[in-house]
């Protein structure tokens, strides 16, 4: 569930559409190759300079390994340039696979939570169903209602989150952060242990020195959030793209399985 771009066909540079904005310097329709995609191979011609060239959105995109799954398993190594007839179906399958792989990421994290032990059997079933969907033939996979499947899985993830966070909230009240507008909010050195930040908009929020142990950040928008000195080692349902979109430095404490973004100062 981690991207292996070398085993993909640049699907994230072709299949999705993007619009000229703070994240993208140009408009690009779905199914059309980004002009920065190299003619030979499938590498990005400005990969090392994406932020300066106005493509910050590319630097925070994560396919959760869907790209190589579609390229090497679903389409068995046939790329969209060599087999143009398969391209529309490949581009239709890619976003469905990405949704499924993202759900697998969250389900796997939930399964690893000791406090979620009462849910392990149900989580295992959800993982098995989701994995079966990823293995469907291309035409069947393109027809999968990923949103409907997500709607079935999300309540289970919420149960796991509640179990994991409950022990951290004993004797302490927490403001209702879920879905809240926290843009630019000063949360320096705030004790956010066990907080529910699902879907919160924390763009540009000041989280320096905040303790996010056990905080659920599913879907939280952390673009430009200042995470210097913050402790995210036990944060629930964190994804790499959230870190890539935020600001931090060598004092930001991260889970072992995460990479310190290259644009953060004091990287180590």
Residue pairs with C-beta under 8 A, 6 or more apart in sequence:
1 64
1 65
1 101
1 104
1 105
1 108
2 64
2 65
3 62
3 63
3 64
3 65
3 67
3 68
4 65
4 67
4 68
5 42
5 43
5 67
7 67
7 68
7 71
7 72
8 42
8 63
8 67
8 68
8 70
8 71
9 42
9 67
9 71
9 79
9 80
9 81
9 90
10 33
10 37
10 42
10 43
10 44
11 63
11 66
11 67
11 70
11 71
11 80
11 90
11 91
11 94
12 58
12 61
12 63
12 67
12 94
13 33
13 34
13 36
13 37
13 42
13 44
14 31
14 32
14 33
14 34
14 37
14 80
14 91
15 30
15 31
15 90
15 91
15 94
15 95
16 30
16 95
17 28
17 29
17 30
18 24
18 26
18 27
18 28
18 57
19 27
20 26
20 27
21 57
22 56
23 55
23 56
23 57
24 54
24 55
24 57
24 58
25 53
25 54
25 55
26 35
28 34
30 91
31 87
31 88
31 91
34 44
36 44
36 45
36 46
36 55
37 43
37 44
37 45
38 44
38 45
42 79
44 50
44 58
46 53
46 55
50 56
50 58
50 59
51 59
51 263
59 244
59 263
60 223
60 241
60 244
60 245
61 241
62 239
62 240
62 241
62 244
63 94
63 98
63 101
64 98
64 101
64 102
64 104
64 105
65 101
66 94
66 97
66 98
66 100
66 101
67 94
69 97
69 101
69 134
70 90
70 93
70 94
70 97
71 77
71 79
73 135
74 90
74 93
74 97
74 137
74 138
74 141
75 83
75 86
75 90
75 138
78 86
80 86
80 87
80 90
80 91
86 138
89 138
89 139
89 142
90 138
92 142
93 138
93 141
93 142
95 146
96 141
96 142
96 144
96 146
97 134
97 141
99 146
99 147
99 149
99 150
100 130
100 133
100 134
100 144
100 146
100 149
101 134
102 239
103 130
103 149
103 150
103 153
104 127
104 130
104 131
104 134
105 239
106 153
106 157
106 218
106 237
107 123
107 126
107 127
107 130
107 153
107 156
107 157
108 127
109 236
109 237
110 116
110 119
110 123
110 156
110 157
110 160
110 161
110 237
111 120
111 123
111 124
111 127
113 160
113 163
113 164
113 236
115 160
115 163
115 164
115 166
115 167
116 123
116 159
116 160
116 163
116 164
118 163
119 156
119 159
119 160
119 163
122 156
123 156
123 160
126 152
126 153
126 156
129 149
130 149
130 153
133 141
133 144
133 149
134 141
136 144
157 218
157 237
158 198
161 196
161 198
161 216
161 218
161 236
161 237
164 214
164 216
164 236
165 194
165 195
165 196
165 214
165 215
165 216
165 236
166 194
167 194
168 193
168 194
168 213
168 214
169 193
169 194
172 191
172 193
172 194
174 192
174 194
174 195
174 196
175 195
176 196
177 192
177 195
177 196
177 197
177 200
178 196
178 197
178 198
178 199
178 200
179 198
179 199
179 200
180 200
180 201
181 200
181 201
182 200
182 201
182 202
182 205
183 201
183 202
183 203
183 204
183 205
184 203
184 204
184 205
184 206
185 202
185 205
185 206
186 205
186 206
187 205
187 206
187 207
187 210
188 206
188 207
188 208
188 209
188 210
189 208
189 209
189 210
190 207
190 210
190 211
191 210
191 211
192 210
192 211
192 212
192 215
193 211
193 212
193 213
193 214
193 215
194 213
194 214
194 215
195 212
195 214
195 215
195 216
196 215
196 216
197 215
197 216
197 217
197 220
198 216
198 217
198 218
198 219
198 220
199 218
199 219
199 220
200 217
200 220
200 221
201 220
201 221
202 220
202 221
202 222
202 225
203 221
203 222
203 223
203 224
203 225
204 223
204 224
204 225
204 226
205 222
205 225
205 226
206 225
206 226
207 225
207 226
207 227
207 230
208 226
208 227
208 228
208 229
208 230
209 228
209 229
209 230
210 227
210 230
210 231
211 230
211 231
212 230
212 231
212 232
212 234
212 235
213 231
213 233
213 234
213 235
214 234
214 235
214 236
215 235
215 236
216 236
216 237
217 235
217 236
217 237
217 238
217 242
218 236
218 237
220 242
221 245
222 242
222 243
222 245
222 246
223 245
223 246
224 245
224 246
224 247
225 245
225 246
225 247
226 246
226 247
226 248
227 243
227 246
227 247
227 248
227 252
228 247
228 248
228 249
228 251
228 252
229 251
229 252
230 248
230 252
230 253
231 253
232 238
232 243
232 252
232 253
232 254
232 255
233 253
233 254
233 255
234 255
235 255
238 255
238 258
240 258
240 259
243 254
243 258
243 259
243 260
243 261
244 261
246 261
247 264
248 260
248 261
248 264
249 264
249 265
249 266
249 267
250 260
250 264
250 265
250 266
250 267
250 268
251 266
252 260
252 264
254 260
260 267
260 268
261 267
